[in-house]
Amino acid sequence: MTSDPTAPDTESAKKSRLILFGGGGLTVLILAGLFFYGSSIEEFVVRPVKANFEKLEKLVVQSPPPAAAKPATAPAPKPERKPFVGCAQIDGPELPGFDQPPENAADVMATIGDKFIAPLKSAYQRISIVAKIKPALFACNNDALGLNAVASGTAQYGVIIFDLPMLQLLDGNEDETAAVMAHELSHVLLDHSRLGYKMNSNLASRAQTVALDNYQKSGSVKKAINRGKLYFDVESARFSRIMEREADDKGFSMAVILAKYDAEGFKNFVKKMMRRFPSSGDRPLYLNTHPGFLERLDKADILIINQKHTDFAQALYNRGDWNGLSEHLKTWLDEIPDSGAAWYYQGRLIARTTKSPAKISMAYEKAVSFYSENATLGVRSQEDQRERDDAWFYLSMALLDEGYENESRNCLRRISSREKFQALQSILYPGISFVSVSGMTEPRAGNLLAARKEDGGKLFTNDRATAASYQPNQPIPPAWKAFRFPSAVNRPTPP
């Protein structure tokens, strides 16, 4: 039986149309906004960068080819080349598969001007060093992005783009430029493009479920589609705000703590944006893809205050001014009671005035808890502070003094500094040498081998090649044995 397109709606026909058109229409709406994260990244940035350079090439507007010269006895004058207008790469590694005429970058930098380009490149170079990633940096000498800076891609194939209105707003101030640059670099470093794509893909599927459920209750295709789209918009914006806050926090850490830029640059940039967009708060918060300006201004304020306290406490501690540190901590903890750095210095102070390991460890426990979860300061904003690793180190020592050996050893894996990690390792595992013990993903039979040296010390390794070749000049090399699962592994043959 064929269906008649002019026949009146029936329940089965409505349901079929919801599945064929309503669901499909919802999918189109969702997919249309799927990659709209922050600003229109997909329209201007390659996603994934390695495979979709044609997206970026839309911005690279080539100048029209010169008109063919008319036949003449005398050579026709060469037409004057028009300056390039668009976006061009000005720093960072060359993107594979993306060819750019060298004169394009020269045109872009010349038309934008050194006043804006110099601080942009300087901020990129300083922050990319501490971030340990180098995405391709593009600048636009037009308003292609509409007063914006965007980031996309992965740590290996990332892209950051600044347009002319954004550079004009920054007005050559390198501290403010660093604030924006660090924020965008954080998006790349934290893999937000992939996470956003994955989340929005999941939300698109859930939105169709919401639409179908609504249709079953209301019987209206239009209401069902609108409800599904609203669900997607609200949840996608909520997840976007989470990533933006994370990029704000990590950006502050990289620019201020690691690259040593002035923290006031973050606050001043937000104030500029507030003056440029005074009515930005008119939109409902639940549909905003970014946190509000007032929220970001308050966050910048408290991060700046905490960092100033941290720097001052470091100076007092380094010169041994314990009375001054004691007075400073009273003010600091009164203003920001959940500062991880403040509690770390409180622990160092208590360690000098009491012999009670319990009181010492309690201060360090508060420090590491605020470094691990912090609604006021955030976690990313503090994770590059030197005090974070020190807090875990001295907590481990305090727990060891209390007799909590296993708990003390658990602190080891929390330390990110290789130097502090090795120092604590030598204390917690005396007489044991660890050889090539990196890269173990999960415990399995035979992934760790153990041996004893001639002096009685122990050796551990998870690398069979290391086990086979270690100390080849000794007449009796270590007899390596599989650790924990000896029956599952064949012993390596000594050289």
C-alpha positions as a printed NumPy array, in Angstrom:
array([[  0.   ,   0.   ,   0.   ],
       [  1.493,   3.356,  -1.047],
       [  1.088,   6.446,   1.073],
       [ -0.865,   9.46 ,  -0.199],
       [  0.968,  12.741,   0.553],
       [ -2.331,  14.606,   0.542],
       [ -4.038,  12.268,   3.007],
       [ -4.895,  13.701,   6.452],
       [ -2.578,  12.997,   9.397],
       [ -2.985,   9.761,  11.222],
       [ -1.128,   8.758,  14.364],
       [  1.101,   6.396,  12.39 ],
       [  1.697,   9.012,   9.7  ],
       [  2.604,  11.642,  12.299],
       [  5.007,   9.266,  13.978],
       [  6.574,   8.312,  10.672],
       [  6.978,  11.954,   9.727],
       [  8.577,  12.708,  13.112],
       [ 11.102,   9.954,  12.515],
       [ 11.713,  10.814,   8.872],
       [ 11.437,  14.583,   9.011],
       [ 11.169,  15.669,  12.646],
       [ 14.098,  13.539,  13.801],
       [ 16.002,  14.341,  10.645],
       [ 15.217,  18.025,  10.95 ],
       [ 16.371,  17.975,  14.544],
       [ 19.538,  16.256,  13.458],
       [ 20.15 ,  18.937,  10.848],
       [ 19.601,  21.658,  13.443],
       [ 21.88 ,  19.923,  15.875],
       [ 24.572,  19.2  ,  13.337],
       [ 24.381,  22.804,  12.182],
       [ 25.379,  23.885,  15.669],
       [ 27.508,  20.851,  16.471],
       [ 30.817,  22.564,  15.975],
       [ 29.665,  26.035,  17.034],
       [ 31.779,  26.081,  20.173],
       [ 32.571,  29.475,  21.58 ],
       [ 32.783,  31.353,  18.287],
       [ 32.212,  29.892,  14.816],
       [ 35.312,  27.739,  14.989],
       [ 34.327,  25.291,  12.272],
       [ 33.718,  28.086,   9.794],
       [ 37.178,  29.538,  10.272],
       [ 39.381,  26.791,  11.696],
       [ 40.376,  23.38 ,  10.455],
       [ 38.644,  20.48 ,  12.307],
       [ 40.453,  18.198,  12.444],
       [ 43.242,  20.452,  11.249],
       [ 45.208,  17.73 ,   9.512],
       [ 42.321,  16.562,   7.352],
       [ 40.271,  19.688,   6.657],
       [ 42.573,  22.464,   5.54 ],
       [ 39.985,  23.525,   3.012],
       [ 38.034,  25.09 ,   5.899],
       [ 40.935,  27.331,   6.779],
       [ 41.537,  28.12 ,   3.126],
       [ 38.136,  29.841,   3.01 ],
       [ 39.76 ,  32.638,   4.98 ],
       [ 42.784,  32.84 ,   2.746],
       [ 41.226,  34.987,   0.038],
       [ 43.606,  34.962,  -2.865],
       [ 43.974,  38.147,  -4.866],
       [ 42.441,  37.846,  -8.368],
       [ 44.931,  36.828, -11.064],
       [ 46.201,  39.703, -13.154],
       [ 44.446,  40.278, -16.441],
       [ 46.14 ,  38.774, -19.468],
       [ 48.241,  41.325, -21.279],
       [ 46.964,  42.363, -24.703],
       [ 49.226,  41.574, -27.629],
       [ 51.39 ,  44.581, -28.376],
       [ 54.698,  45.353, -29.869],
       [ 55.857,  46.871, -26.6  ],
       [ 55.555,  44.797, -23.379],
       [ 52.479,  45.729, -21.359],
       [ 53.141,  47.228, -17.918],
       [ 52.954,  44.687, -15.124],
       [ 49.723,  45.159, -13.165],
       [ 50.236,  46.343,  -9.604],
       [ 49.786,  43.569,  -7.043],
       [ 46.958,  44.179,  -4.597],
       [ 47.759,  43.577,  -0.904],
       [ 46.464,  40.3  ,   0.447],
       [ 43.331,  40.514,   2.6  ],
       [ 42.476,  37.613,   4.879],
       [ 44.256,  35.395,   7.402],
       [ 47.809,  34.153,   7.171],
       [ 50.123,  32.106,   9.353],
       [ 52.658,  34.322,  11.123],
       [ 54.292,  31.905,  13.603],
       [ 54.464,  28.283,  14.657],
       [ 55.238,  25.141,  12.684],
       [ 53.981,  24.831,   9.134],
       [ 50.753,  22.897,   8.855],
       [ 51.19 ,  19.807,   6.67 ],
       [ 49.24 ,  20.112,   3.449],
       [ 48.577,  23.826,   3.838],
       [ 50.456,  25.925,   1.311],
       [ 50.592,  29.656,   1.849],
       [ 52.303,  32.156,  -0.478],
       [ 55.031,  33.833,   1.607],
       [ 53.877,  37.286,   0.545],
       [ 50.512,  36.701,   2.254],
       [ 52.023,  36.684,   5.738],
       [ 54.099,  39.749,   4.85 ],
       [ 50.961,  41.579,   3.692],
       [ 49.035,  40.64 ,   6.834],
       [ 51.813,  41.749,   9.18 ],
       [ 52.374,  44.958,   7.224],
       [ 48.709,  45.983,   7.182],
       [ 48.152,  45.077,  10.851],
       [ 51.35 ,  46.804,  11.926],
       [ 54.23 ,  45.952,  14.234],
       [ 52.466,  47.602,  17.186],
       [ 50.006,  44.684,  17.253],
       [ 52.11 ,  41.901,  15.676],
       [ 55.161,  42.216,  17.96 ],
       [ 53.304,  41.628,  21.278],
       [ 51.219,  38.895,  19.633],
       [ 54.301,  36.933,  18.545],
       [ 56.121,  37.598,  21.82 ],
       [ 53.187,  36.309,  23.904],
       [ 52.865,  33.266,  21.634],
       [ 56.547,  32.373,  21.954],
       [ 56.753,  32.832,  25.731],
       [ 53.57 ,  30.943,  26.559],
       [ 54.019,  28.153,  24.016],
       [ 57.354,  27.36 ,  25.683],
       [ 55.789,  26.819,  29.115],
       [ 52.759,  25.075,  27.573],
       [ 55.13 ,  22.759,  25.653],
       [ 52.97 ,  22.934,  22.543],
       [ 53.283,  25.051,  19.391],
       [ 50.055,  25.358,  17.409],
       [ 50.063,  27.359,  14.185],
       [ 49.403,  31.058,  14.852],
       [ 47.304,  32.976,  12.311],
       [ 46.416,  36.658,  12.179],
       [ 43.726,  38.297,  10.04 ],
       [ 43.879,  41.814,   8.671],
       [ 40.091,  41.925,   8.415],
       [ 37.108,  41.268,  10.698],
       [ 36.608,  37.672,   9.549],
       [ 35.936,  36.488,  13.11 ],
       [ 34.082,  39.559,  14.32 ],
       [ 36.293,  40.693,  17.238],
       [ 37.47 ,  37.318,  18.354],
       [ 40.31 ,  34.892,  18.859],
       [ 39.647,  31.204,  18.337],
       [ 41.476,  27.923,  18.823],
       [ 40.936,  24.467,  17.44 ],
       [ 42.709,  21.177,  16.889],
       [ 45.032,  19.081,  19.   ],
       [ 48.398,  19.666,  20.629],
       [ 50.03 ,  18.19 ,  17.53 ],
       [ 47.887,  19.937,  14.9  ],
       [ 46.447,  23.024,  16.529],
       [ 45.455,  26.438,  15.163],
       [ 45.009,  29.788,  16.917],
       [ 43.6  ,  32.789,  15.043],
       [ 43.42 ,  36.46 ,  16.07 ],
       [ 41.423,  38.859,  13.914],
       [ 42.093,  42.564,  13.44 ],
       [ 39.293,  43.885,  15.731],
       [ 40.646,  41.755,  18.595],
       [ 44.185,  43.014,  18.025],
       [ 42.893,  46.582,  17.919],
       [ 41.062,  46.056,  21.211],
       [ 44.253,  44.705,  22.815],
       [ 46.036,  47.79 ,  21.421],
       [ 49.521,  46.331,  21.644],
       [ 49.37 ,  45.627,  25.395],
       [ 51.398,  42.434,  25.788],
       [ 49.998,  41.472,  29.212],
       [ 46.442,  41.606,  27.862],
       [ 47.514,  39.849,  24.657],
       [ 49.118,  37.137,  26.817],
       [ 45.843,  36.694,  28.72 ],
       [ 43.965,  35.953,  25.482],
       [ 46.816,  33.894,  24.007],
       [ 47.113,  31.714,  27.126],
       [ 43.341,  31.149,  27.144],
       [ 43.382,  29.977,  23.516],
       [ 46.489,  27.842,  24.021],
       [ 44.729,  26.21 ,  26.978],
       [ 41.874,  25.126,  24.716],
       [ 44.403,  23.324,  22.507],
       [ 46.444,  21.918,  25.403],
       [ 43.346,  20.564,  27.187],
       [ 41.985,  18.997,  23.979],
       [ 38.736,  20.947,  24.132],
       [ 37.982,  20.616,  20.413],
       [ 37.815,  16.828,  20.659],
       [ 35.944,  16.893,  23.971],
       [ 33.441,  19.421,  22.598],
       [ 32.875,  17.374,  19.467],
       [ 32.354,  14.202,  21.489],
       [ 29.979,  15.879,  23.939],
       [ 27.915,  17.555,  21.23 ],
       [ 27.655,  14.265,  19.338],
       [ 26.241,  12.647,  22.468],
       [ 23.908,  15.596,  23.059],
       [ 22.594,  15.374,  19.498],
       [ 21.555,  11.776,  20.123],
       [ 19.958,  12.63 ,  23.461],
       [ 18.128,  15.592,  21.94 ],
       [ 16.37 ,  13.296,  19.478],
       [ 15.298,  11.088,  22.377],
       [ 13.918,  14.17 ,  24.155],
       [ 12.057,  15.199,  20.989],
       [ 10.484,  11.776,  20.507],
       [  9.441,  11.617,  24.158],
       [  7.874,  15.064,  23.886],
       [  6.   ,  14.079,  20.732],
       [  4.565,  11.011,  22.436],
       [  3.164,  13.32 ,  25.13 ],
       [  2.088,  16.32 ,  23.036],
       [  1.415,  14.854,  19.591],
       [  3.01 ,  17.959,  18.016],
       [  5.994,  17.564,  15.721],
       [  6.88 ,  21.266,  15.98 ],
       [  6.868,  21.262,  19.787],
       [  8.888,  18.077,  19.841],
       [ 11.587,  19.495,  17.575],
       [ 11.723,  22.759,  19.525],
       [ 12.038,  20.89 ,  22.814],
       [ 14.85 ,  18.737,  21.454],
       [ 16.686,  21.751,  20.087],
       [ 16.277,  23.642,  23.378],
       [ 17.695,  20.66 ,  25.249],
       [ 20.717,  20.599,  22.934],
       [ 21.284,  24.357,  23.125],
       [ 21.078,  24.485,  26.926],
       [ 23.283,  21.453,  27.581],
       [ 25.816,  22.36 ,  24.893],
       [ 26.127,  25.889,  26.319],
       [ 26.539,  24.507,  29.841],
       [ 29.379,  22.211,  28.752],
       [ 30.965,  25.062,  26.78 ],
       [ 30.985,  27.255,  29.889],
       [ 32.76 ,  24.486,  31.801],
       [ 35.51 ,  24.348,  29.188],
       [ 35.768,  28.144,  29.047],
       [ 36.23 ,  28.344,  32.817],
       [ 38.871,  25.634,  32.629],
       [ 40.683,  27.536,  29.852],
       [ 40.473,  30.744,  31.92 ],
       [ 42.067,  28.993,  34.903],
       [ 44.781,  27.178,  32.96 ],
       [ 45.483,  30.316,  30.947],
       [ 46.05 ,  32.303,  34.147],
       [ 48.403,  29.616,  35.426],
       [ 50.463,  29.512,  32.229],
       [ 50.632,  33.275,  31.633],
       [ 51.125,  34.489,  35.208],
       [ 52.706,  31.63 ,  37.188],
       [ 54.87 ,  30.109,  34.446],
       [ 55.46 ,  32.852,  31.853],
       [ 55.54 ,  35.63 ,  34.513],
       [ 53.144,  38.06 ,  32.841],
       [ 51.367,  40.703,  34.911],
       [ 48.134,  39.22 ,  36.264],
       [ 46.386,  42.571,  35.861],
       [ 46.296,  41.884,  32.128],
       [ 43.458,  39.391,  32.665],
       [ 41.331,  41.848,  34.608],
       [ 42.006,  44.747,  32.247],
       [ 41.039,  42.691,  29.21 ],
       [ 37.717,  41.679,  30.78 ],
       [ 37.015,  45.346,  31.567],
       [ 37.632,  46.258,  27.934],
       [ 35.199,  43.584,  26.799],
       [ 32.597,  44.831,  29.276],
       [ 32.882,  48.356,  27.866],
       [ 32.644,  47.076,  24.304],
       [ 29.63 ,  44.84 ,  25.001],
       [ 27.722,  46.545,  27.845],
       [ 24.475,  44.653,  27.137],
       [ 26.008,  41.172,  26.899],
       [ 24.161,  40.139,  30.045],
       [ 20.756,  40.453,  28.387],
       [ 20.9  ,  36.887,  27.088],
       [ 19.802,  34.145,  29.523],
       [ 22.794,  32.617,  31.275],
       [ 21.736,  29.098,  30.39 ],
       [ 22.204,  29.88 ,  26.675],
       [ 25.592,  31.61 ,  27.023],
       [ 28.56 ,  29.615,  25.755],
       [ 30.941,  31.674,  27.938],
       [ 30.808,  32.732,  31.6  ],
       [ 29.526,  36.256,  32.149],
       [ 31.926,  39.184,  32.302],
       [ 31.146,  39.893,  35.957],
       [ 31.924,  36.295,  36.886],
       [ 35.197,  36.41 ,  34.981],
       [ 36.118,  39.746,  36.529],
       [ 35.483,  38.43 ,  40.059],
       [ 37.524,  35.314,  39.273],
       [ 40.416,  37.371,  37.912],
       [ 40.326,  39.513,  41.07 ],
       [ 40.606,  36.603,  43.496],
       [ 43.277,  34.835,  41.424],
       [ 45.342,  38.023,  41.369],
       [ 44.971,  38.475,  45.133],
       [ 45.948,  34.855,  45.796],
       [ 48.983,  35.057,  43.522],
       [ 50.189,  38.271,  45.169],
       [ 49.87 ,  36.587,  48.579],
       [ 51.769,  33.563,  47.236],
       [ 54.623,  35.644,  45.847],
       [ 54.93 ,  37.606,  49.11 ],
       [ 54.869,  34.426,  51.206],
       [ 57.595,  32.922,  49.017],
       [ 59.799,  35.956,  49.684],
       [ 59.196,  35.783,  53.458],
       [ 59.869,  32.044,  53.524],
       [ 63.054,  32.309,  51.429],
       [ 64.595,  34.866,  53.797],
       [ 63.438,  33.008,  56.912],
       [ 61.143,  35.729,  58.21 ],
       [ 58.892,  33.425,  60.246],
       [ 57.204,  36.168,  62.253],
       [ 56.412,  38.066,  59.09 ],
       [ 55.11 ,  34.859,  57.464],
       [ 52.914,  34.141,  60.494],
       [ 51.309,  37.588,  60.344],
       [ 50.897,  37.396,  56.576],
       [ 49.175,  34.004,  56.766],
       [ 46.57 ,  35.377,  59.169],
       [ 45.528,  37.97 ,  56.591],
       [ 45.783,  35.554,  53.678],
       [ 43.693,  32.776,  55.216],
       [ 41.139,  35.323,  56.374],
       [ 40.716,  36.572,  52.778],
       [ 41.043,  33.222,  50.95 ],
       [ 40.583,  30.341,  53.415],
       [ 40.686,  27.713,  50.652],
       [ 44.02 ,  28.662,  49.117],
       [ 46.228,  25.598,  48.688],
       [ 49.389,  27.711,  48.771],
       [ 48.317,  29.414,  52.01 ],
       [ 47.84 ,  26.101,  53.784],
       [ 51.154,  24.826,  52.436],
       [ 52.992,  27.738,  54.044],
       [ 50.933,  27.222,  57.194],
       [ 52.265,  23.674,  57.257],
       [ 55.847,  24.873,  56.862],
       [ 55.311,  27.33 ,  59.707],
       [ 53.757,  24.704,  62.01 ],
       [ 56.646,  22.334,  61.272],
       [ 59.029,  24.877,  62.828],
       [ 56.981,  25.466,  65.971],
       [ 55.7  ,  21.995,  66.877],
       [ 56.926,  18.421,  66.864],
       [ 53.454,  16.981,  66.324],
       [ 53.346,  15.175,  62.961],
       [ 49.536,  15.092,  63.166],
       [ 49.258,  18.895,  63.252],
       [ 51.779,  19.225,  60.445],
       [ 50.073,  16.671,  58.227],
       [ 46.677,  18.267,  58.87 ],
       [ 47.867,  21.562,  57.346],
       [ 49.359,  19.798,  54.336],
       [ 46.204,  17.718,  53.92 ],
       [ 44.194,  20.931,  53.664],
       [ 46.692,  22.273,  51.146],
       [ 46.496,  19.271,  48.813],
       [ 42.707,  19.061,  49.169],
       [ 42.382,  22.665,  47.93 ],
       [ 44.809,  21.925,  45.11 ],
       [ 42.681,  18.922,  44.116],
       [ 39.214,  20.486,  44.333],
       [ 38.505,  24.174,  44.662],
       [ 35.273,  25.974,  43.826],
       [ 36.733,  29.407,  44.593],
       [ 40.076,  29.419,  42.802],
       [ 39.684,  26.442,  40.495],
       [ 42.133,  23.578,  40.122],
       [ 43.813,  24.485,  36.829],
       [ 44.681,  27.974,  38.06 ],
       [ 46.862,  26.533,  40.859],
       [ 48.282,  23.348,  39.353],
       [ 51.532,  24.952,  38.15 ],
       [ 52.372,  26.552,  41.499],
       [ 55.611,  25.255,  42.972],
       [ 53.834,  24.951,  46.304],
       [ 51.525,  22.23 ,  44.958],
       [ 54.295,  19.614,  44.572],
       [ 55.914,  20.772,  47.801],
       [ 52.637,  20.225,  49.66 ],
       [ 52.422,  16.628,  48.439],
       [ 56.11 ,  16.072,  49.233],
       [ 55.913,  17.31 ,  52.829],
       [ 52.563,  15.621,  53.405],
       [ 54.233,  12.353,  52.48 ],
       [ 57.02 ,  13.054,  54.973],
       [ 54.54 ,  13.944,  57.734],
       [ 52.502,  10.795,  57.126],
       [ 55.674,   8.726,  57.188],
       [ 56.587,  10.257,  60.556],
       [ 53.13 ,   9.305,  61.843],
       [ 53.681,   5.711,  60.743],
       [ 51.302,   5.786,  57.762],
       [ 53.736,   4.199,  55.313],
       [ 51.245,   3.161,  52.617],
       [ 49.438,   6.506,  52.717],
       [ 52.794,   8.257,  52.477],
       [ 53.732,   6.322,  49.355],
       [ 50.389,   7.162,  47.787],
       [ 51.487,  10.819,  47.651],
       [ 54.311,   9.937,  45.263],
       [ 52.118,   9.578,  42.187],
       [ 50.603,  13.022,  42.775],
       [ 53.909,  14.828,  42.219],
       [ 54.479,  16.21 ,  38.723],
       [ 58.032,  17.554,  39.169],
       [ 60.534,  14.892,  38.145],
       [ 63.141,  16.246,  40.568],
       [ 60.805,  16.108,  43.574],
       [ 59.423,  12.751,  42.44 ],
       [ 62.904,  11.19 ,  42.422],
       [ 63.808,  12.8  ,  45.757],
       [ 60.693,  11.414,  47.443],
       [ 61.152,   8.062,  45.732],
       [ 64.62 ,   7.675,  47.203],
       [ 63.23 ,   8.401,  50.687],
       [ 60.211,   6.103,  50.438],
       [ 62.098,   3.26 ,  48.742],
       [ 65.631,   3.32 ,  50.248],
       [ 68.115,   1.002,  48.59 ],
       [ 65.908,   0.528,  45.54 ],
       [ 66.817,   1.776,  42.085],
       [ 64.079,   2.242,  39.504],
       [ 65.267,   1.728,  35.937],
       [ 62.929,   2.704,  33.08 ],
       [ 59.733,   2.415,  35.077],
       [ 57.773,   4.921,  32.992],
       [ 54.954,   4.101,  30.624],
       [ 53.168,   1.358,  32.574],
       [ 49.508,   1.75 ,  31.732],
       [ 47.882,  -0.932,  33.848],
       [ 49.031,  -3.85 ,  35.988],
       [ 49.364,  -7.085,  34.088],
       [ 51.388, -10.257,  34.318],
       [ 55.099,  -9.592,  34.113],
       [ 55.065,  -5.875,  33.433],
       [ 57.549,  -5.278,  36.249],
       [ 60.856,  -7.115,  36.711],
       [ 62.996,  -7.109,  39.862],
       [ 66.659,  -7.898,  40.553],
       [ 69.241,  -7.401,  43.284],
       [ 72.569,  -5.658,  42.8  ],
       [ 75.882,  -6.968,  44.124],
       [ 75.764,  -4.443,  46.968],
       [ 72.363,  -5.767,  48.054],
       [ 70.319,  -2.937,  46.575],
       [ 67.192,  -3.708,  44.565],
       [ 66.411,  -2.878,  40.947],
       [ 63.039,  -2.591,  39.231],
       [ 62.266,  -2.15 ,  35.558],
       [ 59.336,  -2.584,  33.183],
       [ 61.584,  -2.629,  30.098],
       [ 62.81 ,  -6.07 ,  28.988],
       [ 65.566,  -4.555,  26.873],
       [ 66.879,  -2.736,  29.938],
       [ 66.717,  -5.943,  31.937],
       [ 68.674,  -7.789,  29.255],
       [ 71.41 ,  -5.165,  28.889],
       [ 71.764,  -3.593,  32.34 ],
       [ 75.356,  -3.6  ,  33.691],
       [ 76.73 ,  -5.677,  30.778],
       [ 80.362,  -5.313,  31.986],
       [ 79.754,  -7.114,  35.254],
       [ 80.689, -10.786,  35.23 ],
       [ 77.423, -11.671,  36.985],
       [ 74.554,  -9.473,  35.753],
       [ 71.436,  -9.15 ,  37.87 ],
       [ 69.148, -12.172,  37.806],
       [ 65.885, -10.51 ,  36.833],
       [ 62.653, -12.086,  37.975],
       [ 59.076, -11.223,  37.121],
       [ 57.607,  -9.231,  39.962],
       [ 54.197, -10.221,  41.325],
       [ 53.378, -12.734,  38.565],
       [ 56.523, -14.925,  38.249],
       [ 54.787, -17.861,  36.576],
       [ 53.416, -15.72 ,  33.735],
       [ 56.717, -14.46 ,  32.333],
       [ 59.866, -16.05 ,  30.976],
       [ 63.023, -14.613,  32.451],
       [ 65.083, -12.556,  29.981],
       [ 68.359, -14.085,  28.893],
       [ 71.338, -12.162,  30.32 ],
       [ 73.867, -10.9  ,  27.777]])
